[in-house]
Amino acid sequence: MTSYKLLLLPGDGIGPEVMAEVERLIAWADAQGLAKIETETDLVGGCAYDAHGEAISEAAMMRALAANAVMLGAVGGPKWDGVPYDQRPEAGLLRLRKDLELFANLRPAICYPALADASSLKRELVDGLDIMIVRELTGGVYFGEPKEIVDLGKGQKRAVDTQVYETNEIERIATVAFELARKRSNLVHSAEKRNVMKTGVLWNEVVTRVHKEHYPDVTLQHILADNCAMQLVRRPKQFDVIVTDNLFGDMLSDEAAMATGSLGMLPSASLGEADARGKRRALYEPVHGSAPDIAGRGIANPIATIASFAMCLRYSFDLGEVADNIERAIAHVLDQGLRTADISQDGCKTVGTREMGDAILAALDRKA
Ligand code: NAD
């Protein structure tokens, strides 16, 4: 059996609590002979600053670069509000994204039937929803130059952000989206604003060409990003994979996420360039933060982190079947009426982090 190296960076706040449940899953998969995963653990965020004076040490970065994948819990908290800007906890996360060259952010929006009533949309619109938003993560208006505020005198200033995209940046993100669609329902919506933005015109042109040359078997639809935002709340189940730029992806992925209910349920993956063997650098993490308000109480929802681990098994370790089983176990436990406090519902049993992990393991054991 192939052996994979996984670096665990639990981080701050509830990070170590939710990561502990992933460690139990790794031990379970090993004991069942389903996966051979060698783990190392290191510091990131505020805890790394406390230990080393920086949000991620060189040694931890080297480990991240050497691993097949990295799993991160969460970083930050009020304790580190006063640390210098360059050493703030988030700097560790940004350094990981930059040095691993993670340009593709995958944010699934999955609505488990048992949680459909927690959505702000009607049950029939979201029950069974399964969308993948593919956001370009390293280009666009968040990084384009010039980026400045210029003093014009007489009490006036001018602020400038620059949206820039080059052909290769669009090609590689489109490729990730089409490849994913082939493993799902074979449908890609490409969202931009070609009606008012030159980057939108180029985005549309490049996605169209990549599709024609390499993925004619996948259905491609172009959609204006503002219409995409509307359609996501009007009829979200019309979408399968949505590929879009950094700014629109930031908004659309949060919008899609809310259709599914709670922050404690949302996984994510960030992928880099494929190497000669088709393997990509990758970082998996829950969408939520370190939740300092509940840290240390054993009540955090571990599902977002467990679902991020399932994505790691699927996309980095070629263990799609084990990932499917973990996702089914999560759905089963929710169907049984078990809830952590953040997703509690009348008539359901509220459990803590460890009990939720126990229940998911028990569901997996039954299946095994
Ligand atoms: P947050 O996501 O940490 O928490 C928002 C709310 O959701 C809180 O009430 C929290 O208790 C709840 N929540 C979040 N995850 C939960 C879970 N798994 N189970 C149960 N409840 C959960 O966002 P915030 O409060 O804005 O930020 C807190 C800290 O986290 C800040 O320092 C922020 O900078 C940092 N942060 C880090 C990341 C990251 O590591 N990727 C992302 C967002 C925020």
Boltz pocket constraint, residues with backbone or C-beta under 6 A from the ligand:
constraints:
  - pocket:
      binder: B
      contacts: [[A, 14], [A, 73], [A, 74], [A, 75], [A, 76], [A, 77], [A, 78], [A, 93], [A, 263], [A, 264], [A, 285], [A, 286], [A, 287], [A, 288], [A, 289], [A, 290], [A, 291], [A, 292], [A, 293], [A, 294], [A, 299], [A, 300], [A, 301], [A, 302], [A, 304], [A, 340], [A, 342]]
      max_distance: 6.0
